[in-house]
Amino acid sequence: MKKSTLLLSGAILFSILQNNALKAQITVTQSDMPIIGSKAIMAVDTSGTLLPQGKGSQTWNYSTLQNTQMNGYLFVDPSTTSYYPFFHSSNLADSLVYANGYTYFQSTPSAFKALGYGEVLMGIAGGITLHPALTQITFPATLGTTDGGVSRADTAIAYNSPPIDSGRIIINIHYADTIDAYGSMTTPFGTQNVIRQKHYDITVDSLFIHSPLGWSLYQTTTTKDYVYRWYTNGLSYYFATMQMNQANTRDSVVQWFDGTNLGIDKISNSTYTTVYPNPCQTQITFNCSAPQAKQVSVFDVTGRELSVQEIKNGMLIMNTTAFSTGMYFYRVSDISGNVLDRGKFIVQ
């Protein structure tokens, strides 16, 4: 009888140790963050059926996450992007693949910070710089690690619409982050030991316009964001993120890591534009049926912007003799930089 009790106790102990091992608390450092060349495919679930669960030691079983959309992210050398003059202290930039603009970061052994955003404002490329930079996570990060503060941006924009001659965007972000949970997380991608960061911010966006009468406030928007981020070791990106609704009662969007293959079929979705010949050799023609189309931007496979040219009367003939043999991606946008279409072509 005593022997059976000892065996049972040993089995229970082994089970406890094994469970604790699966929930081992990890430490996240700069080596777990993206670097130049990092890629990530994030699958998107908008079903709104999941909860972030409580604090401390947790087991998150999100194996039923759906995949209704694929977002591709590329991390590039910021000096290769057109907005770099606004962000000289940045050593990393990322872009939702072939979307309009980049987020600029400063990655150091002590913290990963967002410096701001480069995008087209009123048809003109500009930078929205945050002062001070917004700290995304401090290192080493483990249970109980906190950061937060206030970041502010003040950006002038051109606005040629008489009597308005210019504008000004002022952004104030108050934020707080806490690593409040750790454990084992399962998604359709697999199971990882993770730490979870709870992020909260309140952002006030104000648009001022200038006319012969002087400056006046045109519009103010206040938003609250509750986001949970799960980090793991060796992935160079989030394992998952959960955007909550405004009341912080349920999720609105979950993104989960689904690999690093930025395959062309995942990001090419041309609706209005025909390109020919494809493959091409010395030139390629873009024929776009969207009347608001104004320009075509071309990128290489690393996300580096190579050319931006104007569409006239729905057509652009681009010389490709300076392009090396390989695959390229294009983005068609309107005068304000809004993306209308995107696709791919090959130079032989």
N, C-alpha and C positions, 0 to 999 in steps of 0.2 A: 504494500500500500504506500509506503514511504517512497519507494522508487518511482511509482506512477506519479506521485505528487511532484517529485523533483523533475521528472520529465515534462510534466505539464507546465511547471514554473519556468523551465528552460525554454519551452516553446513560446510561452507568453513573452518572456524577456526578449527572445529573438525577434518576435513580431514587433515589439515596441522599438527595438533598436533599428530594425529594417524600416519601419515607418518614419522614425526620426531621421534616418539617413536620406530618405526620399524628400524630406522636408528640410534638409540641411540649409541653414541660413548662409547665403552667399554674400560676397562683397563685390561691388561693381567699381571698376576703376576706368581710367582713360583708355586702357587697352581693350575695353569692351564696347567702345564707342566707334562710330564710323570714321574712316579715313578716306583720303582721296582714292577713288576707284571703287569704293563700297557701293553695293547695289542691294535693293530690297524690293521684293514683290509683297504687297500687303493685300490680302483678301478682305473684302468688306461685307459685314453682316448688318443689315438695318432692320432686323425682325423685332428688336426691342423687347426681347424675352429674358435677358440675363441681368443679374445683379452682381455688384462687385464683391459682395460678402464682407465679413467683419475684419477686425484688425488682428495683429499677431500671427500666430501660426495657422496656415490655411491650406486646404487642398481645393484647387479650382479645376473642376471638370467641365471644360467648355468644348468637349469633343463634338457637340452637335452644331457648332458654329456653321453658318451658311456661307456661301461664296457667290455673291450676287454681282460683284464688280472687282476688278483688279487694278490696284494703283501701283505704279512703278516709280521707284525713287533712285536717283543717281547722285553720288557725291563727287564733286569735281574740284579741281584747283580753281579757287576764286579768281586768280589773275587771268584766267582764260575767258572770263565772262564779261559782258558789256557793262555791267554795273559795278565792276571792281573799283573804279575811282572813288566811289562812295564808301568803300569798306576796306581800306588799306590794312587794317589790323586783323582782317579775317584770314584764317588759314584753311577754311573749308566752306564749300557752298553746296547746297542740295536743291534739287528741283523735282517736283512731281513731273514725271517724264513728259517733256515737250509742252508743259503748261506755260503760262505767261509769267516768267520771272523766277527768282531764286531766293532762298533764305540763306543768310550768311552767318557763319559761326566762328567762334574762337575756341579751339579745343586745347586744353592745357592739362597737366597732371593734377591740378586742383579743382577744375570745373569745366563744364561744357556750357557755353553761353551763346545765346542768339544776339547778334549785333543789329539785325534789321532785315529789311526786305528790299530787293530790287525788282521793280516792275514798271510797266508803262502807265503813266498818269496823264490823263487828258491827251493821249497821243504822243507824249514825250517820255523817254526813258528817264527814270529818276530813282533815288534811293530814299527809303524811310529808315533812318538810323535811330536806334534806341539808346538813350543816355540816362542812367548807365545801362550796360548790356543786361539782358534778361537771363538770369542763371537758370538753366534747365535742370542741372543736377550737379552737386558738388561731390568731390572724391576725397577719400574712399567713401562709397555710399553703402550703408547697411541699415538695419532696423533702427529707427530713431533719427536718422540724418534729416536735417531740415535746411531749407533756404527760402528766400523770398525777398520782397522789397517793392520798390516803385520804379518803373521804367517809363520814359517819356520820349515822344517823337514830335518834332515840329518841322514840317516840310512845306516849302512854297511850291506851288504848281502854276503853270501857265494856263490861262483860261480866256481864250480869244472869242468872247461872245458878248459884244457890246450890249449894255454899258459895263459889263463885268470884264475886267482886264487881267485879273489874277485871283488866285485862291491860296488858301493855307489850311493844311490838315494838322491838327494837334491831337495826339493820342496819349492818354494816360492809362497805364496798366498797373494795378495793385495786385500782387500775387503772393501766394504762400504754397510751399511744397513740403510734404513730409513722407518719408519712407515709413509706412505704417503697418506693413504686413509682409510676410515671406512664406515660402512653402513650395509646393509642387503644382505646376499648371499644365493641363493637357488641352491641346487644341487639335484640329485635324492634321496639323503639321507634325505633332509629336508631344512628348512630355519633357519639361525642363524644370530645374530648380530656379526660382525667381525671387526677386524682391519687388514690392509694389509701391509706387509713388502716387500719393493723392495730390492732385494739383487743383488749385482754385484761383481764379482771377476775376476781377471786375475791371472792364475796359470801357473807357469813355472816349468816343471818337467825335471830334468837333470839326466841322467844316466852316471856314470863314471865307467870305468873298469880298473883293475890293472893286469899287466903282468910283465915279467922280464924287460921290457923297462920302467916301471913306470905307472903312472896314465894318462889316456887319456879320453877325452869326447867322449862317444859313441853316445848319442842321446839327443836332447832337444826338448821338445814339449811345446807349449804355447797355452792355451785355455782361452776363455772368456765365462763367464756364467752370464746369466740374469735369475733370478728366482724370482717369486712372491709367497709369502706365506701368507695364510689367517689363522689367529688365532681366536679362540673363547673361551668363558669361559666354564670350566667344562668338556672339552673333553679329556684332557691329550694328545692331539696330534694335528697336523695341521687339519684344516677343509678342506683345499685344498692347492695344490701347482701347479704352472704353470711354467714349464721350457720353456724358449723362445729359438728361433733359434739364430744363431750367430750374425745376424743383428738386433736382438731385435725387429722384425717387426710382428711376429706371434708366437703362441705357437707351441712347438714340442711335449711336453708330459704334460698332466694334470693328477694329482693324486687327488682323492677326497675320503674323509672319508666315509666308507661304513660299519661301525660297528666294533665290537671287537671279533667276533666269529671266532677264528682260527680253523675252522673245518678241519678235516683230509682230506676231499675231496677237499678242496681248495688248499692244499699244497703238496699233494702226487701225484707224477707223475713218476712212475717207468717205464723205457723203456727197459733197458738192464738187469735188475736184477730180479732174482726169489728168494724169501725167503720161507723157509719151515722148519718144519711145522709152520703154522701161523693160530691160536695161537700156542705158544710153551710153554714148561714148564722148561726144564733144559738146552736146547741148541737150536740154530737156525742156519740154513745154508744159506749163501749168495752165489748164483751162478750167476756170472756176465759175460756176453758175450762180453763186451767192453775190447779189449786187453790192453788198457792203464790203466785200473783200478788197483790201487795200495793199497787203504785202504778204510775201512769202519768206519765212525764215527757214534756213537749212542747218541741220545739226549732224555731227558725226556720232558714232556709236557710244562715245563717252559723254555725250550731252553738250559738247562744246559748240557754240554757235559759230558757223562759218560764213554765212552770208544772209543779208536781209535786202530784198529787192521789191520794188513797187509793182503791183498789178495794174495794168491799164486796159480798160474795156474788157475786163474779165480774163485777160491773158498775160502770161509772162513767159518769155523765152530766155532761159538761163544758160550761160556758158559754163560748161563743167570741165573744161580742159585742165583747170588747176586742181581738181579733185583727184585724189588717189583712187585706185580701184577698190571698190568695196560698197558697203551699204550705207545709205544716208536717210535721214528722216526730215520731213518738212512739216511746217505749221503755217496755216493760212489764218490771218487775223484782220480785224477791221481797224479803222483809224485810231481807235482807243486802245488797241492791243488785245481786245477780246478774241479768244481763239474760236474760229469758225470751223476749221477742218484740220486734219492731220493725216499723215500717211508715210509711205516709204518709197525709195527708189534705189536702183543699183547702178553704179558706174563701172563699166567694163574697160 
